[in-house]
Amino acid sequence: MRENQNPDKGNARKPDWLKIKLPNGESYLKVKGIIEQQGLHTICSSGRCPNMGECWGAGTATFMILGEICTRSCKFCATKTGKPLPLDADEPGKIANSVKLLNLKHVVLTSVDRDDLPDAGATAWATTIRKIREICPGTTIETLVPDFGGNYTNLQLVIDECPEIISHNLETVRRLTPEVRSAAQYDRSLQVIRQIAASCVTAKSGIMAGLGESEAEVLDTMDDLRMVGCSIFTIGQYLRPTKDHLPVREYVTPEQFEKYRQIALDKGFTHVESKPLVRSSYHAEKHV
């Protein structure tokens, strides 16, 4: 079930199931053009998502708000880190207009961490959701939120806008969290998800595989998420963005991902995405 336990050592190559097609096509170019014209950022490009060609080709994208520079430096993430620029007051309108231009029925919003801001960006989050509702009232919204530094009053500002789904990723299992995530805490993230679920908004979370976790740890993580009310779960293969990031410890096979999918469904998740190239917002429109 396992493929190469130490893939970043020697001349190990990615297995065939991780090969992706280069982006192309009319729809892809349309999305790319609108995003560039509006001066927006997407986690698709900032995070070097392997599904960018597929999603943009289908006319969908995950918008990243609050700029493109994160105040944290997680060891798995390709997003820029450093001192962020001031917030763009016009960004909510630009996002909403882009959603309208793309004629999106469902939109996913995410953001960098903004620990430099008093509210960690929560007010801007709420404003963006309201602007999309105003300009595109028929569009459903998923928000992939940070932990807001553990300030649950700020988190509630997003919850009160009632997006159809609110997601917050655990990213990895409990044991590996200190190594993989910067500033984030496993139990704090569980509390974020608990607050989301308790508000009657659909709660979603996801993790990466291939960082050295065991199957038992993945199953324990599923149990932790179900215990706090998470109903949608995603798991995909970790891919090393650069040599400065954490190495891939294992290429998990499609068969193992299918096993995880079946187990997660048996544990009570209402929707599960579990494949090598799955990312949090992959097929997000199906999760509503």
BAMARNU-440628 format. One record per residue (C-alpha): residue number from 1; residue in one letter; x, y, z. Coordinates in nm, 3 decimals, padded with zeros to 5 digits. Example, Ala and Ser with C-alpha at 12.3 -4.5 7.8 and 13.67 -1.06 7.14 Angstrom:
2
{1, "a", {01.230, -00.450, 00.780}}
{2, "s", {01.367, -00.106, 00.714}}
END
This chain:
288
{1, "m", {00.000, 00.000, 00.000}}
{2, "r", {00.298, 00.230, 00.044}}
{3, "e", {00.528, 00.377, -00.221}}
{4, "n", {00.886, 00.463, -00.120}}
{5, "q", {00.914, 00.541, 00.249}}
{6, "n", {01.191, 00.798, 00.193}}
{7, "p", {01.104, 00.960, -00.142}}
{8, "d", {01.315, 01.273, -00.091}}
{9, "k", {01.634, 01.072, -00.055}}
{10, "g", {01.839, 00.965, -00.355}}
{11, "n", {01.681, 00.984, -00.701}}
{12, "a", {01.325, 00.904, -00.607}}
{13, "r", {01.066, 01.020, -00.859}}
{14, "k", {00.701, 01.103, -00.809}}
{15, "p", {00.477, 00.808, -00.891}}
{16, "d", {00.267, 00.814, -01.206}}
{17, "w", {-00.053, 00.893, -01.017}}
{18, "l", {00.085, 01.237, -00.923}}
{19, "k", {00.146, 01.350, -01.279}}
{20, "i", {-00.065, 01.653, -01.375}}
{21, "k", {-00.151, 01.831, -01.697}}
{22, "l", {-00.017, 02.180, -01.762}}
{23, "p", {-00.283, 02.456, -01.749}}
{24, "n", {-00.436, 02.557, -02.082}}
{25, "g", {-00.767, 02.620, -02.253}}
{26, "e", {-01.003, 02.913, -02.307}}
{27, "s", {-01.170, 02.895, -01.965}}
{28, "y", {-00.834, 02.881, -01.787}}
{29, "l", {-00.712, 03.188, -01.974}}
{30, "k", {-01.036, 03.374, -01.896}}
{31, "v", {-01.003, 03.312, -01.522}}
{32, "k", {-00.635, 03.401, -01.530}}
{33, "g", {-00.710, 03.725, -01.716}}
{34, "i", {-00.985, 03.839, -01.478}}
{35, "i", {-00.773, 03.767, -01.171}}
{36, "e", {-00.476, 03.958, -01.311}}
{37, "q", {-00.692, 04.247, -01.432}}
{38, "q", {-00.846, 04.291, -01.086}}
{39, "g", {-00.508, 04.261, -00.913}}
{40, "l", {-00.629, 03.969, -00.701}}
{41, "h", {-00.453, 03.673, -00.544}}
{42, "t", {-00.554, 03.307, -00.546}}
{43, "i", {-00.435, 03.021, -00.332}}
{44, "c", {-00.436, 02.825, -00.658}}
{45, "s", {-00.122, 03.003, -00.776}}
{46, "s", {00.023, 03.116, -00.442}}
{47, "g", {-00.006, 02.765, -00.302}}
{48, "r", {00.106, 02.600, -00.628}}
{49, "c", {-00.203, 02.384, -00.632}}
{50, "p", {-00.173, 02.083, -00.867}}
{51, "n", {-00.541, 02.120, -00.965}}
{52, "m", {-00.513, 02.479, -01.088}}
{53, "g", {-00.544, 02.382, -01.453}}
{54, "e", {-00.850, 02.164, -01.391}}
{55, "c", {-01.030, 02.414, -01.169}}
{56, "w", {-00.951, 02.725, -01.373}}
{57, "g", {-01.038, 02.532, -01.687}}
{58, "a", {-01.379, 02.469, -01.533}}
{59, "g", {-01.418, 02.841, -01.456}}
{60, "t", {-01.366, 02.821, -01.080}}
{61, "a", {-01.101, 02.960, -00.846}}
{62, "t", {-01.026, 03.003, -00.476}}
{63, "f", {-00.966, 03.369, -00.396}}
{64, "m", {-00.709, 03.459, -00.131}}
{65, "i", {-00.791, 03.779, 00.056}}
{66, "l", {-00.595, 04.008, 00.292}}
{67, "g", {-00.299, 04.026, 00.056}}
{68, "e", {-00.045, 03.763, -00.044}}
{69, "i", {00.207, 03.786, 00.241}}
{70, "c", {00.149, 03.570, 00.549}}
{71, "t", {00.272, 03.652, 00.899}}
{72, "r", {00.338, 03.283, 00.963}}
{73, "s", {00.591, 03.050, 00.802}}
{74, "c", {00.443, 02.701, 00.801}}
{75, "k", {00.691, 02.441, 00.681}}
{76, "f", {00.457, 02.298, 00.417}}
{77, "c", {00.321, 02.616, 00.257}}
{78, "a", {00.446, 02.797, -00.053}}
{79, "t", {00.268, 03.126, 00.029}}
{80, "k", {00.501, 03.422, 00.083}}
{81, "t", {00.587, 03.506, 00.442}}
{82, "g", {00.704, 03.833, 00.595}}
{83, "k", {00.563, 04.176, 00.677}}
{84, "p", {00.228, 04.220, 00.498}}
{85, "l", {00.120, 04.535, 00.318}}
{86, "p", {-00.177, 04.740, 00.446}}
{87, "l", {-00.518, 04.600, 00.359}}
{88, "d", {-00.669, 04.703, 00.026}}
{89, "a", {-01.001, 04.871, 00.107}}
{90, "d", {-01.122, 04.798, -00.248}}
{91, "e", {-01.047, 04.427, -00.229}}
{92, "p", {-01.399, 04.311, -00.124}}
{93, "g", {-01.550, 04.490, -00.423}}
{94, "k", {-01.286, 04.350, -00.659}}
{95, "i", {-01.354, 03.999, -00.534}}
{96, "a", {-01.731, 04.038, -00.571}}
{97, "n", {-01.700, 04.185, -00.921}}
{98, "s", {-01.471, 03.900, -01.025}}
{99, "v", {-01.722, 03.644, -00.896}}
{100, "k", {-01.985, 03.816, -01.110}}
{101, "l", {-01.761, 03.832, -01.419}}
{102, "l", {-01.683, 03.464, -01.385}}
{103, "n", {-02.052, 03.385, -01.329}}
{104, "l", {-01.966, 03.162, -01.035}}
{105, "k", {-02.243, 02.966, -00.866}}
{106, "h", {-02.006, 02.879, -00.581}}
{107, "v", {-01.698, 03.065, -00.460}}
{108, "v", {-01.427, 02.971, -00.211}}
{109, "l", {-01.248, 03.236, -00.008}}
{110, "t", {-00.931, 03.185, 00.193}}
{111, "s", {-00.666, 03.416, 00.334}}
{112, "v", {-00.316, 03.447, 00.463}}
{113, "d", {-00.273, 03.474, 00.840}}
{114, "r", {-00.271, 03.839, 00.950}}
{115, "d", {-00.143, 03.826, 01.307}}
{116, "d", {-00.029, 04.186, 01.258}}
{117, "l", {-00.389, 04.315, 01.261}}
{118, "p", {-00.588, 04.374, 01.583}}
{119, "d", {-00.874, 04.156, 01.457}}
{120, "a", {-00.649, 03.925, 01.249}}
{121, "g", {-00.846, 04.034, 00.941}}
{122, "a", {-01.190, 03.922, 01.062}}
{123, "t", {-01.363, 04.249, 00.971}}
{124, "a", {-01.229, 04.233, 00.617}}
{125, "w", {-01.348, 03.874, 00.595}}
{126, "a", {-01.700, 03.975, 00.695}}
{127, "t", {-01.701, 04.271, 00.456}}
{128, "t", {-01.595, 04.051, 00.164}}
{129, "i", {-01.871, 03.799, 00.229}}
{130, "r", {-02.132, 04.076, 00.252}}
{131, "k", {-02.010, 04.233, -00.073}}
{132, "i", {-02.041, 03.904, -00.258}}
{133, "r", {-02.392, 03.859, -00.119}}
{134, "e", {-02.479, 04.209, -00.238}}
{135, "i", {-02.346, 04.177, -00.594}}
{136, "c", {-02.399, 03.802, -00.646}}
{137, "p", {-02.696, 03.703, -00.427}}
{138, "g", {-02.731, 03.363, -00.591}}
{139, "t", {-02.372, 03.256, -00.530}}
{140, "t", {-02.299, 03.014, -00.247}}
{141, "i", {-01.987, 03.076, -00.040}}
{142, "e", {-01.728, 02.860, 00.130}}
{143, "t", {-01.473, 03.024, 00.359}}
{144, "l", {-01.143, 02.858, 00.450}}
{145, "v", {-01.051, 03.060, 00.756}}
{146, "p", {-00.738, 03.093, 00.974}}
{147, "d", {-00.757, 03.046, 01.352}}
{148, "f", {-00.762, 03.425, 01.416}}
{149, "g", {-00.499, 03.372, 01.683}}
{150, "g", {-00.749, 03.189, 01.901}}
{151, "n", {-00.974, 03.494, 01.934}}
{152, "y", {-01.319, 03.340, 01.904}}
{153, "t", {-01.494, 03.678, 01.900}}
{154, "n", {-01.317, 03.753, 01.572}}
{155, "l", {-01.407, 03.411, 01.435}}
{156, "q", {-01.771, 03.481, 01.520}}
{157, "l", {-01.765, 03.785, 01.289}}
{158, "v", {-01.722, 03.545, 00.997}}
{159, "i", {-01.970, 03.291, 01.131}}
{160, "d", {-02.236, 03.562, 01.170}}
{161, "e", {-02.221, 03.628, 00.792}}
{162, "c", {-02.354, 03.274, 00.741}}
{163, "p", {-02.147, 03.138, 00.454}}
{164, "e", {-02.276, 02.797, 00.348}}
{165, "i", {-01.954, 02.623, 00.458}}
{166, "i", {-01.675, 02.732, 00.690}}
{167, "s", {-01.356, 02.533, 00.670}}
{168, "h", {-01.048, 02.535, 00.890}}
{169, "n", {-00.772, 02.288, 00.818}}
{170, "l", {-00.590, 02.085, 01.080}}
{171, "e", {-00.328, 02.024, 00.807}}
{172, "t", {-00.171, 01.726, 00.988}}
{173, "v", {-00.200, 01.490, 01.282}}
{174, "r", {-00.149, 01.599, 01.643}}
{175, "r", {00.209, 01.466, 01.679}}
{176, "l", {00.338, 01.647, 01.371}}
{177, "t", {00.161, 01.981, 01.426}}
{178, "p", {00.453, 02.160, 01.603}}
{179, "e", {00.688, 02.062, 01.319}}
{180, "v", {00.450, 02.136, 01.030}}
{181, "r", {00.251, 02.444, 01.136}}
{182, "s", {00.380, 02.783, 01.247}}
{183, "a", {00.205, 02.930, 01.556}}
{184, "a", {-00.104, 02.714, 01.504}}
{185, "q", {-00.207, 02.462, 01.769}}
{186, "y", {-00.391, 02.135, 01.716}}
{187, "d", {-00.638, 02.180, 02.001}}
{188, "r", {-00.697, 02.546, 01.916}}
{189, "s", {-00.787, 02.444, 01.561}}
{190, "l", {-01.028, 02.184, 01.698}}
{191, "q", {-01.191, 02.458, 01.907}}
{192, "v", {-01.230, 02.672, 01.593}}
{193, "i", {-01.408, 02.384, 01.420}}
{194, "r", {-01.620, 02.320, 01.730}}
{195, "q", {-01.738, 02.684, 01.730}}
{196, "i", {-01.822, 02.668, 01.360}}
{197, "a", {-02.023, 02.346, 01.397}}
{198, "a", {-02.204, 02.474, 01.707}}
{199, "s", {-02.327, 02.772, 01.504}}
{200, "c", {-02.517, 02.540, 01.267}}
{201, "v", {-02.288, 02.630, 00.974}}
{202, "t", {-02.142, 02.328, 00.794}}
{203, "a", {-01.791, 02.267, 00.931}}
{204, "k", {-01.513, 02.131, 00.711}}
{205, "s", {-01.147, 02.043, 00.764}}
{206, "g", {-00.861, 01.868, 00.591}}
{207, "i", {-00.514, 01.724, 00.635}}
{208, "m", {-00.216, 01.628, 00.422}}
{209, "a", {-00.074, 01.276, 00.397}}
{210, "g", {00.287, 01.178, 00.343}}
{211, "l", {00.448, 01.385, 00.619}}
{212, "g", {00.534, 01.083, 00.833}}
{213, "e", {00.196, 01.019, 00.996}}
{214, "s", {00.075, 00.665, 01.062}}
{215, "e", {-00.261, 00.527, 00.954}}
{216, "a", {-00.365, 00.509, 01.319}}
{217, "e", {-00.287, 00.880, 01.362}}
{218, "v", {-00.497, 00.969, 01.058}}
{219, "l", {-00.789, 00.773, 01.202}}
{220, "d", {-00.745, 00.942, 01.541}}
{221, "t", {-00.757, 01.278, 01.363}}
{222, "m", {-01.083, 01.180, 01.194}}
{223, "d", {-01.224, 01.091, 01.536}}
{224, "d", {-01.112, 01.426, 01.681}}
{225, "l", {-01.283, 01.610, 01.397}}
{226, "r", {-01.606, 01.416, 01.430}}
{227, "m", {-01.606, 01.478, 01.805}}
{228, "v", {-01.618, 01.857, 01.749}}
{229, "g", {-01.887, 01.836, 01.480}}
{230, "c", {-01.688, 01.846, 01.155}}
{231, "s", {-01.896, 01.698, 00.873}}
{232, "i", {-01.675, 01.739, 00.561}}
{233, "f", {-01.323, 01.594, 00.545}}
{234, "t", {-01.049, 01.620, 00.282}}
{235, "i", {-00.712, 01.443, 00.263}}
{236, "g", {-00.451, 01.458, -00.013}}
{237, "q", {-00.083, 01.400, -00.074}}
{238, "y", {00.165, 01.656, 00.060}}
{239, "l", {00.391, 01.780, -00.218}}
{240, "r", {00.709, 01.968, -00.128}}
{241, "p", {00.693, 02.322, -00.277}}
{242, "t", {01.070, 02.384, -00.257}}
{243, "k", {01.380, 02.231, -00.099}}
{244, "d", {01.337, 02.477, 00.188}}
{245, "h", {01.013, 02.307, 00.290}}
{246, "l", {00.953, 01.980, 00.472}}
{247, "p", {01.048, 01.669, 00.276}}
{248, "v", {00.791, 01.418, 00.158}}
{249, "r", {00.824, 01.113, 00.380}}
{250, "e", {00.592, 00.891, 00.181}}
{251, "y", {00.389, 00.884, -00.140}}
{252, "v", {00.057, 00.741, -00.027}}
{253, "t", {-00.107, 00.517, -00.284}}
{254, "p", {-00.451, 00.577, -00.438}}
{255, "e", {-00.563, 00.253, -00.274}}
{256, "q", {-00.475, 00.386, 00.071}}
{257, "f", {-00.659, 00.712, -00.001}}
{258, "e", {-00.965, 00.512, -00.101}}
{259, "k", {-00.935, 00.321, 00.227}}
{260, "y", {-00.927, 00.651, 00.415}}
{261, "r", {-01.235, 00.768, 00.222}}
{262, "q", {-01.436, 00.461, 00.316}}
{263, "i", {-01.330, 00.479, 00.682}}
{264, "a", {-01.415, 00.850, 00.702}}
{265, "l", {-01.761, 00.788, 00.560}}
{266, "d", {-01.811, 00.504, 00.807}}
{267, "k", {-01.718, 00.744, 01.088}}
{268, "g", {-02.004, 00.972, 00.987}}
{269, "f", {-01.858, 01.243, 00.764}}
{270, "t", {-02.123, 01.350, 00.514}}
{271, "h", {-01.875, 01.421, 00.235}}
{272, "v", {-01.515, 01.304, 00.191}}
{273, "e", {-01.253, 01.392, -00.071}}
{274, "s", {-00.960, 01.151, -00.046}}
{275, "k", {-00.722, 01.120, -00.340}}
{276, "p", {-00.354, 01.202, -00.400}}
{277, "l", {-00.418, 01.539, -00.565}}
{278, "v", {-00.707, 01.648, -00.341}}
{279, "r", {-00.674, 01.993, -00.183}}
{280, "s", {-00.915, 02.162, 00.056}}
{281, "s", {-01.117, 02.342, -00.211}}
{282, "y", {-01.111, 02.060, -00.467}}
{283, "h", {-01.466, 01.999, -00.596}}
{284, "a", {-01.584, 02.243, -00.329}}
{285, "e", {-01.904, 02.314, -00.521}}
{286, "k", {-02.016, 01.957, -00.448}}
{287, "h", {-01.986, 02.006, -00.072}}
{288, "v", {-02.270, 02.257, -00.034}}
END
